[in-house]
Amino acid sequence: MARRRGKARARRIAGGGMNLPASTAAPLPASYEAAKTALARCQAIDECKDWADRAAAIASYARQSEDLELEKMAQRIRARAMRRAGELLKQVEAQRGGDRRSDQYQKEAGRLLVSRSEAAQRAGMSDHQQKTAVRVASVPERQFTEQVESANPPTLTELARQGTRRRETPPDPQTWLQGRPAQTFNAILHMMSAIEEYAVEAKTWPLEQLLADMNGRERSDVRRWIGLIDAIHDRIMTRI
């Protein structure tokens, strides 16, 4: 019953743009393919951000209702939405100090040119979201696609790290494995990335406003989830 409620709530969150299946009999891949096509054609940064936000909400509800396939689909859509936003942001020249006029805008052909940061802000993106989107867009396309379409899609934090330019020489695999199986090492990285992503995103939430506007059911759900998180945190903190 909880699983069915989770699916229903996820579809309500999807709203007018996500086009999720109306029943469990509907083919999820077809809906995902439609989402991929729509995102590839998207030309508005704020629209990409909206897709990413909706997908993140769907992934959260799917996780709570233990619908693993819906959660993975939402993660893939979120990753593609952020990548497309990053691609659009990369078309805007990164602002460098000293090259702006006193009126704070450069003009070309009668239109105002803004910096990449301003374009992101106008789309409602935080500084962290802007950097994440650009870094995800910097991951080579083949590398990005192989990971996102894999059985265990990476988090945005993991993808963003791959898009960060590093000058140092990568260490020998045996150095960072430290005798551990590669599967265990990858699981640790996945856990750390998920925790980091949650911590960074949580700092941006307007908690006072959100908590004040919650209804009774939402408060109950959050209390239950926080209880589960606290139990996990206790297990972690007593062992590290």
N, C-alpha and C positions, 0 to 999 in steps of 0.2 A: 504493500500500500504506500509506504514512504517513498519507494522508488518511483511509483507512478506519479505521486504528487510532485516529486522533484523534476520529472520530465515536463509535467504540465507547467510548472513555474518557470522552468528554463525557456519553454517556448513563448510564454507570455513576455519574458524579458526580451526575447529576440525581436519582438515588435514587427514593424513594417519592413525591415530590410534584410532579416536573416534567412527567411524562407526555410525554416526547419520543417521536417516531415510532420504531418498531422497525426500519424499513428505509428506504432512500432512496425507495422507492415510496410511502411514507406521506405524506399531505399536511401539510406544515409549517404552513400557515396554520390548519388545524383545531386543531393542538396549541397554537398561539399564542393562538387565540381561547379555548381552554379555560383557558389560563393567565391571560388577561385577566379572564375571568369569576371564577376562583378568587380572584384578588387583589382584585377589586372587592368581594368578599364577606368578605375577611379582616378579622377583628376583633382579631387579636393582633399586637402590634408585633414580638415575637420571631419569629413565623412569617413575617412580611414580610421581616425581616432574613435569615432562612434562605433564602427565595426569592432575595433579592438576592445572597447569598454563592454559592449554587449557580449562579446565572446568570452571575456574574462568572467562576467557574471554568470553566464551559462555554465562555464567550466566549474565554477564554485558550487552551484546547485547540483550539477551532475556528480561532483565528487561526494557531496553529502548524501545523495540518493544512490550512491554506489553504481552509477551508470558509467562504466569505464569507457565504452565506445563513444558516448556523447561527449564525455570530458575530453577525450583525445581529439575529437573533431573540433571542438571549441578551441583547444590549444593550438591546433593547426591554423584555424581561421585567425586567431589572435596574432600568431606569428606572421602570417601573410599580410594582415592589415597593418601591423607595425612596420614591416619591411616596405610596403607600398608607401606609407607615410614618410619613411626615411628616404625613399627614392625621390619623392616629390620635394622634400626638404633639401636634398642634395642638389636639386636644380637651382636652388637659391644660393647665391654666393655667400659663403661664411663671412660675417662682418669682421673687419680688421680695423684696429684703432687708427684714426688719422685720415680715413678716406671718406668721411661723411661731411657734408656741408653744414653750415650753421643752422639751416632750417631742419636738420636732422633727417633729411631725405635727399636721395639723388633722383633726378627726373630723367626719364627717357621716353620720347615719343608721347609726351603728355600724360604719362602715368607715373605713379609713385612706386619707387623700388624700396623694399624693406629688407632688413637683414634676415638671416635664417632664424635667429632667435625670435624676432618679431613675428615672422610667419608662423612659427610654432605657437607662440603665445596667442595669436589671433585665432588659432584653431583650438585653443583651450588646453594645450599641452604644457606640462610642467617642464622645467629644465632637464630633469632626469628622464622624462619620457622622450624629449627631443633627442638627447644623446643616445638613448637606447635605440630609438628608431633609426637614426643615422648609422649607428654601429651595426645593427642587424642588416641594414641595406648594404653594408660594406662586405658582408660575408659572400664569398663567391657563390653564384647562383646554383651551380651543381651541388656544392657542399651543403648549401641551405636546404635545397629540395630533398636531398637524400636523407637528411636528419629529420626534417619536418614530416616527411612521409613514412618515417620508420615506425616500428611498433611502439617505440617509447619516445615521443616527441620531446625535444629539449625545452627548457624554460627560456624565457626571453633573456634572462641574465646570462645563461650559458651561451646563447647566440650572440649577445652583445659583446661578450668577452672575445669571441672569435673574430669579431669585426673591429676590435681595438688594435691599432698598429703597435707592434712591439719590435724593438730593434735588437733585443738580446737574442742570442742563439738558443733555440729550444734545448732543454736538458735531455740527456739520455733517458729513455723510458725507464730503465732500471733504477734511475735515481729517484724519480717521483713515485714509482710503484713501491719501493722499499720492501720488496719481498711479498707484497700483497697481490692476490689475483687481480687481473685487469678489471674483471666484472665488479669486484668489491670496490676498487678505486673509483670506477665510474659511478657507482651507487653513492659513494661518499660525496663526490663532486655534485651529483644531482641534488642530494639532500642539502648541501651547503648553499647551492645556488637558489634553491627554493626558499630557504630560510632568509637569505640575503634579500631576495626580491620582495618577500613579504615585509621585512623590516623597512626597506627603503620606501615601498609604496605606503605602508601604514603611517609613516611620518608626514605624508602629504594629505591625509584625510582631515577634513574639518570636523573633528570629533564632536565638539560641542553642538554644532548644528545637526549633524546626523543623529546623534543619540537623542537629542530633544525631539526630533521629528519621527522617531520610530514608533510603530504601533505595538500593541501588546504581543502579538504573535512574533513579530520580528525581534523584539526584546528577548522573548523566550528562546528563540532559535539561537540568537547570539550568545546568550548565557550558556546554552548547552554546548555550542561549538568552542567557546572560550574554555569551558571546563575540560573538554577533550584536549585542547591545545596545552593547557596548563599541565595536564597529566603527562603529556609527551615531553614538555619542557623539563619537568621534574626528573624524568628518566634520563634526559640528556645531561642536565646540569650535575646530577650526582655521579656521572660516569666520565666526565671530562675534566 
